[in-house]
């Protein structure tokens, strides 16, 4: 269960608590589930591990949806991710660009990103992405690509500040974002809903037209799933 953190302690925890220590506070099972590799042979569609009601899945939550692609795309991918999850970062770097080119940019699929932070640093990363407004996906992409520069370091606050400044944040807007208690509560509510209503317990978890897949799917695996729905 997520530990209780005030907006002030969230900032403080990033500067003094190593990422491994923060993750450990969720228990061993939580850490393992946070980094679940994909299974199945390359090129084959992996077996779904469950199904959810798409109408319920797409109901409005505590935060506006962040979407890549057209609303009328025949395939909807909902991704639950944690900013400090290495497998989520791998999917963002190795799989998503090709999926975007093949399916999202061509109107065949859309992707909805939902926050499922496993630790305070992941919460902070998502808060900064949310505070980026229209640059949400760009900020998420930068944070995933530079994950090793901020997630495991001793002073994560300073590292995140430097990355954020490149995205247009000032010291003041950075501090204001990370002390926004309502935003923090709303991000936690996204995670709670994912866990309680849809059984998310690992990141990344994907729901593709309602079918559940856990792990960082490869291009071939995700393509096989999407192609089977078109």
C-alpha positions as CSV (number, residue, x, y, z in Angstrom):
1,X,0.0,0.0,0.0
2,X,1.2,3.5,-0.8
3,X,2.7,5.2,2.3
4,X,1.1,8.4,3.5
5,X,3.1,11.3,2.1
6,X,2.3,15.0,2.5
7,X,3.3,17.4,-0.3
8,X,6.3,18.6,1.8
9,X,7.5,15.1,2.6
10,X,7.2,14.1,-1.1
11,X,9.9,16.7,-1.9
12,X,12.0,15.7,1.0
13,X,11.8,12.0,0.3
14,X,13.3,12.4,-3.1
15,X,16.4,14.1,-1.8
16,X,17.3,11.6,0.9
17,X,15.7,8.3,0.1
18,X,17.4,6.1,-2.5
19,X,15.0,4.7,-5.1
20,X,15.5,1.1,-4.0
21,X,14.6,2.0,-0.4
22,X,11.5,3.8,-1.5
23,X,10.4,0.8,-3.6
24,X,11.2,-1.5,-0.7
25,X,8.6,0.2,1.4
26,X,5.9,-1.3,-0.8
27,X,7.0,-4.9,0.1
28,X,8.8,-7.4,-2.0
29,X,5.8,-8.4,-4.0
30,X,5.1,-4.9,-5.0
31,X,8.7,-4.4,-6.3
32,X,8.6,-7.6,-8.3
33,X,5.2,-6.7,-9.8
34,X,6.5,-3.3,-10.7
35,X,8.8,-4.8,-13.2
36,X,7.1,-7.7,-14.9
37,X,8.7,-8.8,-18.2
38,X,6.6,-9.8,-21.1
39,X,6.3,-13.4,-22.0
40,X,5.7,-15.3,-25.3
41,X,7.8,-15.9,-28.3
42,X,8.7,-12.9,-30.5
43,X,6.2,-12.4,-33.3
44,X,3.4,-14.3,-31.5
45,X,0.4,-12.6,-29.8
46,X,0.8,-13.2,-26.1
47,X,-2.1,-14.8,-24.2
48,X,-4.4,-12.3,-22.5
49,X,-4.5,-12.7,-18.7
50,X,-8.0,-11.3,-18.3
51,X,-10.8,-9.1,-19.7
52,X,-12.5,-5.9,-18.5
53,X,-15.6,-4.0,-19.5
54,X,-14.3,-1.4,-21.9
55,X,-17.2,1.0,-21.1
56,X,-16.2,0.9,-17.5
57,X,-12.5,1.1,-18.3
58,X,-13.1,4.3,-20.3
59,X,-15.3,6.0,-17.7
60,X,-13.8,9.4,-16.5
61,X,-11.5,9.2,-13.6
62,X,-9.9,11.7,-11.2
63,X,-7.8,13.3,-14.0
64,X,-8.3,14.1,-17.7
65,X,-7.2,11.3,-19.9
66,X,-3.8,11.7,-21.7
67,X,-4.3,10.3,-25.2
68,X,-2.2,9.6,-28.3
69,X,-4.2,9.1,-31.4
70,X,-7.7,9.6,-32.8
71,X,-10.8,9.2,-30.6
72,X,-12.4,7.0,-33.3
73,X,-9.5,4.6,-33.7
74,X,-10.8,1.0,-33.7
75,X,-8.2,-0.2,-31.2
76,X,-7.8,1.4,-27.8
77,X,-4.7,0.7,-25.7
78,X,-4.8,1.7,-22.1
79,X,-1.4,1.6,-20.4
80,X,-0.8,1.7,-16.7
81,X,2.8,2.6,-16.0
82,X,5.2,3.7,-13.2
83,X,7.8,6.3,-14.0
84,X,10.5,4.4,-12.1
85,X,9.7,1.0,-13.7
86,X,12.6,-0.1,-16.0
87,X,10.3,-2.3,-18.1
88,X,8.0,0.7,-18.7
89,X,11.0,2.7,-19.8
90,X,12.0,-0.1,-22.1
91,X,8.5,-0.2,-23.7
92,X,8.6,3.6,-24.2
93,X,12.0,3.5,-25.9
94,X,12.0,0.2,-27.8
95,X,8.3,-0.5,-28.7
96,X,6.1,2.6,-28.5
97,X,7.8,4.6,-31.4
98,X,7.1,1.8,-33.9
99,X,3.6,1.2,-32.6
100,X,3.0,4.9,-32.9
101,X,4.2,5.0,-36.5
102,X,2.4,1.8,-37.6
103,X,-0.9,2.2,-35.8
104,X,-1.4,5.4,-33.8
105,X,-0.4,7.9,-36.5
106,X,-2.4,6.0,-39.1
107,X,-5.6,6.1,-37.1
108,X,-5.8,2.4,-36.4
109,X,-5.1,2.6,-32.6
110,X,-5.0,5.1,-29.8
111,X,-3.1,4.9,-26.5
112,X,-4.3,6.2,-23.2
113,X,-1.6,6.6,-20.5
114,X,-2.6,6.2,-16.9
115,X,-0.5,6.7,-13.8
116,X,0.3,3.8,-11.6
117,X,3.3,5.0,-9.4
118,X,5.0,2.5,-7.1
119,X,7.0,5.0,-5.1
120,X,7.4,8.7,-4.3
121,X,9.8,9.4,-7.2
122,X,7.4,7.9,-9.7
123,X,4.6,10.1,-8.2
124,X,6.9,13.2,-8.6
125,X,7.7,12.3,-12.3
126,X,4.0,12.0,-13.1
127,X,3.2,15.2,-11.3
128,X,5.8,17.0,-13.4
129,X,4.4,15.5,-16.6
130,X,0.9,16.6,-15.6
131,X,2.2,20.1,-14.9
132,X,3.7,20.1,-18.4
133,X,0.2,20.4,-19.9
134,X,0.2,19.7,-23.6
135,X,3.8,18.4,-23.3
136,X,2.7,15.5,-21.1
137,X,3.9,12.8,-23.4
138,X,7.1,14.6,-24.2
139,X,7.9,14.9,-20.5
140,X,7.1,11.3,-19.9
141,X,9.3,10.3,-22.8
142,X,12.2,12.4,-21.5
143,X,11.9,11.0,-18.0
144,X,11.8,7.4,-19.2
145,X,14.8,8.0,-21.5
146,X,16.8,9.6,-18.7
147,X,15.5,7.3,-15.9
148,X,18.9,6.3,-14.8
149,X,19.9,9.9,-14.3
150,X,17.2,10.6,-11.7
151,X,15.4,7.5,-10.4
152,X,18.2,5.7,-8.7
153,X,20.4,8.7,-7.6
154,X,20.8,10.0,-4.1
155,X,19.5,13.5,-4.8
156,X,16.5,12.9,-7.1
157,X,15.0,16.3,-6.5
158,X,18.1,18.1,-7.9
159,X,18.2,15.7,-10.9
160,X,14.5,16.2,-11.7
161,X,14.9,19.9,-11.4
162,X,17.6,20.0,-14.0
163,X,15.5,17.9,-16.4
164,X,12.5,20.0,-15.7
165,X,14.3,23.2,-16.4
166,X,15.1,21.9,-19.9
167,X,11.3,21.5,-20.3
168,X,10.6,25.1,-19.3
169,X,10.1,24.8,-15.6
170,X,11.5,27.4,-13.2
171,X,12.6,26.7,-9.7
172,X,9.3,28.2,-8.6
173,X,7.0,26.3,-11.0
174,X,8.9,23.1,-10.1
175,X,8.3,23.5,-6.4
176,X,4.7,24.6,-7.0
177,X,4.0,21.4,-9.0
178,X,5.5,19.0,-6.5
179,X,3.6,20.7,-3.6
180,X,0.2,20.5,-5.3
181,X,-1.6,18.2,-2.9
182,X,-4.7,17.8,-5.0
183,X,-2.6,16.7,-8.0
184,X,-0.8,14.1,-5.9
185,X,-4.1,12.9,-4.5
186,X,-5.6,12.6,-8.0
187,X,-2.6,10.6,-9.3
188,X,-3.0,8.3,-6.4
189,X,-6.7,7.9,-7.1
190,X,-5.8,6.8,-10.7
191,X,-3.6,4.1,-9.3
192,X,-6.2,3.0,-6.7
193,X,-8.9,2.8,-9.3
194,X,-6.6,0.7,-11.6
195,X,-5.8,-1.7,-8.8
196,X,-9.3,-2.0,-7.2
197,X,-11.5,-1.9,-10.3
198,X,-9.3,-3.5,-13.0
199,X,-6.9,-5.7,-11.1
200,X,-3.7,-3.9,-12.1
201,X,-0.8,-5.1,-9.9
202,X,2.1,-4.8,-12.3
203,X,3.7,-2.2,-14.6
204,X,3.4,-2.0,-17.4
205,X,-0.1,-3.4,-17.7
206,X,-2.0,-2.9,-21.0
207,X,-5.7,-3.3,-21.8
208,X,-6.1,-3.6,-25.5
209,X,-9.8,-3.4,-26.4
210,X,-10.5,-4.8,-22.9
211,X,-8.0,-7.7,-23.0
212,X,-5.3,-7.5,-20.3
213,X,-1.6,-8.0,-20.9
214,X,1.2,-7.6,-18.4
215,X,4.8,-6.7,-19.2
216,X,6.7,-4.7,-21.7
217,X,5.3,-6.1,-24.9
218,X,7.7,-6.1,-27.9
219,X,6.8,-4.5,-31.2
220,X,6.0,-8.0,-32.7
221,X,3.8,-9.0,-29.7
222,X,1.8,-5.8,-29.6
223,X,1.5,-5.7,-33.4
224,X,0.1,-9.3,-33.4
225,X,-2.5,-8.3,-30.8
226,X,-3.5,-5.1,-32.7
227,X,-3.6,-6.9,-36.1
228,X,-5.9,-9.5,-34.6
229,X,-8.4,-6.8,-33.8
230,X,-8.4,-4.9,-37.1
